[in-house]
C-alpha cells in the first residue's frame, strides 16, 4: 500500500503481550484509533484501547469481522496461526503478511528456508519417537537439543540430551508432537538485531544488542555488544538478506548465536517487536514501537540516532522486591512496570544508560536478579 494511513484511522492489534501494550500506547499517542483483539478480558493493551475485542485466536468468523473493522492490522506474537492471518489478509491490509510468521512458528520450515539462503543453521532432524532421536543423533551428535517444532510465545519446552542413555528419560508427552533435534551449539555470545522495513523495502537498523538468557528466558540486553566488528557486520548482512527475501513490512527481529569457535548461527526470527529491543526507550530517538507504527502505516522513517550505551534487565513474578532493592542502591536506573497478570510474561524492566560502554559492561557484571 503506497498511501499513508493517516492519524485518525483505525489500527487493529492482535496480541496480549507487553509488545501489544506498548504498540497500542504508541499508536494512540500518534493519533490513531486502536482496536485490540485477544483472549484476555483483563489484558492491559485491551484496557487502554478504543475497542477491546475478546475472542479465540481460532475463531475465523470473529477474526474476519475484526479485520473488516480496521484500516490496518498488525500482530505482536506468534500465538495466532499464520493461516488465520492469511484469511484476514483478504479483509484488510496486513503489512507484515504471513510468510515470516510461518517461519517463526515452524522451526523445520525456518531451517529449510535458511539453508536455501545459505545461512548457517545447526545440523538438525525432525523426530517423533525415541527411535527417531537415536537415529538423528548420528547426524546431530551429542549433546543435542530437542524442542517442539511448532512454538508459541513463552514456550520454553526444551531438553538437552548428552548420551544415548538419556534418550530413555525423554517424556512421551514431549514426543507426542513433532520435535526438532539439533546439535547443541555452546554459545560464546548471543545477539539480537532489530530492523524496521518500510513500504519501499528500505531496511532501517534499529538496534544491535548482546543478550543473555536463563533457561531460555531473557535475562539482559546490552547495547553495544562486546563482539568483533566483522561479526556484527555479518549479522546485519544476514538480517538484511532475510528482510529483502520476503514481502514484509514492519519490525523484524533476529536472534543469533556466536559459537565458541566464532561461527555465527541464526537462532530465531520474529516478525514483530521483541523484549530484546526494550532498551530503545532510552538509547535512541525513536523506540521500536514508534518505528513499528511508522512502517506499517507508511509514515516516513527519519534517521535513527543512538544516544548512548544501555543495559536492560527484564523482571518477572516474584522479583519485584529485588527490583526495589536494586533501585535503592542504583537510583540512576529507570524502571518500567507493565502491570502484567500472567506469570510467564515479564512484569517490567529496568534500564541503565551511560555515554561510556565500559561502564555499562561493569554494571552488567554487578547487577543480576
N, C-alpha and C positions, 0 to 999 in steps of 0.2 A: 504494500500500500504506500503510494507516494504522498498522499495527503496527510498533513499534520492533524492529528486528533487533538483538537484544541481544548484547553481547560473549560470545564463546564459539562463535558461529555462523561459518559459512564464507563469506568473500567471494572471488569469483573475479576475477582481474585479467587482461585480455588486453592485452599491451604489452611492449616490450623497451627502452623509453627510460628516462631518468632520472625521469620522472614516475611510471612503474610502480615504480621502485625506492623513491622516497620515499613513494608511496601505500602500498606494502607495509610499509615500516618503520613508518609511522604507524598503520596498521590493526593490526599486531602489537602495538605499544605500547599501543593502546587495548583490547586483549584479544581481538581476533578471530583466527580461523584464516584464513590466506590461501593460496589456490591460484593459481599463476601459469601462464599459457599463452602461449607464444611459440615461435619457430622456432630459438632460440639456446640450446644447452645450456650455454654459458658465461655466460649472462646473469646480472647481479648480482641483479635482483629475484627471479629463479627460485632463485638460490643461497641466499637467506635465507628463502624461503617454506616453508610446511608441506609443500606438494607442488608440484613443477615438472612441468607437462605440456609436452612438446615435440612440436610438430606444425605442419603447414601451416595458414596462415590461410584456406585454401580447402577444407580437409578437413571437409566437412559432418558426416560420421559422428563424427569425434573431437571436433569443436566441440560437437556435440549432447550427447555423453557428458559433456564437461567441464561444460556448463551444468547437466546433471542432478545433478552432484555438489556444487553450491554453492547457498547460500541467496539470494545476491545477486551480480550480475555487473556489472563496470564495464570500460570500455576506456579506454586512455590515449593513443591515437593514431588517425589516420585511415587506417592501413595495412590495417585489416580492412574488408572490404566491408560496406556497410550492409545488403545482402541477407542476409549471414551473421548480423548482429545481429538482423534481423527474424526469421530462422529460430529463433535461440536464445531469443527472447522468448516462444516457445511452450513453452519448457522451464523457464525460471526468471525471476526478477524482474530486469529491466534498467532501472533508473530513468532513465538517460539517453535511452533509446529510440533510434530510428534516424532521426528526421526531420532534426535539425540536423546529424547526421553526414553525411547525403546532401548537405546544402548545403556542408559543409566540403570534400567530395570533388569536387563538380561545380560549377565556377565559373559556368557558364552558368545552371544552376538557381539558384545563390545570387543572381546578379544579377537574374534574373527575379523571384525572391521579394522581394528588397529593393525593386525597382521597384514591386511590388504594394503594399508597405507605405509607399510614398512616402519611401524612404530614398535619399539621394544615392549613385549609383554612376557611375563614369566611362563615357562612351559606349563601346560595345563591339560586336563581332560574333564569331561563330564562324567559323573558317577551316580549310580542309583542303588548300589549294593556294596557290601563289604568285599565281594569278589571283584567288583569294578575297581574298588580302592586299591586292592592288591595289584591288579593288572596295571593301573595307572601309575603306581609307584615305580614301575620300571622306567617310565619316562620322566616323572616329576622328581624321583629320588626322595630321600629323607633329609631334613624334615619337610613335611608337606602341609599346606594349609587347605582345609576343607570348609567351604561356606555355602550357604544357599545360593543357587543360581539366580533366582528371582528375588530381589531385595526391595525393601521399603525403607522409609526414613527410620533412623534409630534402630535398625536391625543389626544387632551385634552378634548374631549366631555364627560362631566360627570355632573350629577346633584345629589344633596343630598335632600331628602325629609324628613321632620320632623313629618308630620302628614297626615291624610287622605285628608284634605282639599288641601294640596299642590299637590296631585296627579292630580287634575283637571287642574293645571297650567302647567303640562308637555306638551311639544310641540308634535304635531302629527308627525312632521318631525323626531324627535328623535326616536319615537317608530315605524317608518316605517321599520326599520331594527331590527333584533334580538338584544335585550339588555340583560345584566346581572344585576340583582338586588341582592345586597348582604348587609349583616349587616355592618353598618359603624363602623370601628374599630378606636377609638380615639388613635392615636399613641403617645406614650411617646417618642419613638426614632425610626428612620428609619435607616436601614443598607443596605450596598451593599457589596457583596462578589464577587470577580472575581477570577477565576481559569483558568489554562491552562491545557488542556487534550491532551496528546501526543498519538502517534500511538500505543504504547504499553498499553494504557489505564491508564497510571500513571497520577494522578492529582497533579498539582503543584499550591500551594496557591500563588496568585499574590497580592491581596490587600483586606483588610477589612476596610471599611470606614463608618463613620456616615454621612448620607446625610440629607439635608433639602430641602423642596420643597415649592414653591409658586404657587398655582393653578396648581399643577401637573408639574411644570417646575422646573428643578434642580436649587437650589439657592446656595448650597455649598456642598463640600465634604471634610471630615476631617479624617485624619488617624494619630494615632489610635483613635477609638471611645471611648466615655465615657459610657461603659457598663460593666456589671459583666462578669467575665471570663467564667462562665458556659453558659451564653447566646451566647457568641462568639463561644464557642466550639460546642454548639448545632446548630448554623447557619452553621458552617463548616461541621458538620456531615450530615446535610440535603443536602448541596451543593454537597458533595462527593457522597451521596446516589443517587442523581439525575444524576450526571455525569456518575456514574457507571451503571446506569439502561438503558442507551441508547447507540447506536452505534454512538458515536460522537467524533470528533477530532477538536480542536481549542480552542477559548476563550469562556468561559461560565460565564455569569453574572447573579446573583440572587439578587433581592431586597426583603428586609424583613421589616415587622412592628413589633415593640415590643409594645404591648398594655399597657394601664395604669395599668393593673393588672399583667404585667410582662410575658404575653404569647406571644410566637414568631409565627408569621404568614408569609408565603411566599406571597409576593405581585406581583412579576412579574419575568419572566425568559427571558433571551436574549441569543441566540446562537452566539454572536459576542461581540466585544468591545463596551463599552458604555461611555457616558460622565462622569459617576461616577468614572471612572478609570484614569481621566486626570492627577491626581497627580503622576502617575507612571513615568512621565517625570523627576521628581526631587527627589522623595523619595526612589528610588531603582535603582539597577544597570541595570535592563532591563525594558523597557517600555512594556505596554500591547501589543503594536503593534509589537514589535520585537518578543515577545512570540507568538503572533498570526502567524507571518510568520514562525517561527521555528516549531511550532506544525503542521501546515498544509503541510509543505514541508518535514517533518520527519527529520529536523535538530535537533541535540541533544539540550536539555534544561539544562543549567548549574544551579547551586544553585542560587536562587533568594535572594538577600540581600537587606534588608530595611535599608536605611541610617539614616533617621530622621523623625520626625513628620512633617505633611504637612497639608495645608489647601488651597483649590482651590475654586475660585468664577467664574463661567461662566458669561459672559455678553452678552447682546442681543442688538438688534436695539434700538437706542436712548439712550444707556447707556455709550457711549464711552467717553463723556465729564467727567462723573463721574469716569471712569477708570483713565483718565489723572490726575484728582484731587487726586485720591487715591494714585497714584504712586509718586506724588509730596510730599505728606505727609508721605508715607511709601515707600521709594525708594528701600527697600530690596525685594519688590515684583517683580516677574518675569511675564511679560506679553507675551501671545501667541495670535497672531491675525490671524484669518483664512481667511480673505478676502472673507467672505461668502456673498452671494447675496440674500438669502431667509430669510425674516424676522422671520419665525418660527424657524430657526436654530440659535444656538448661534454664535456670531461673534468672540468669543475668550474667553480666561480665564486668570485669574491672580492667581499665586501660591505663597504662603509664606511657608517657611520651617524653622525648628528650631530643635535643639537637645533636647529641653525642651517641652514636650507635653502640659504642663500647660500654657506656653507662647502662644502656638498655640490656645488653648482654649480661652485665653484672647483676642487674635486678632479677633477670630470669633465673640465675643460678641461686639466688637467695629466697625467692618468693614462689612457693608452690603450696597448693592446698593439700 
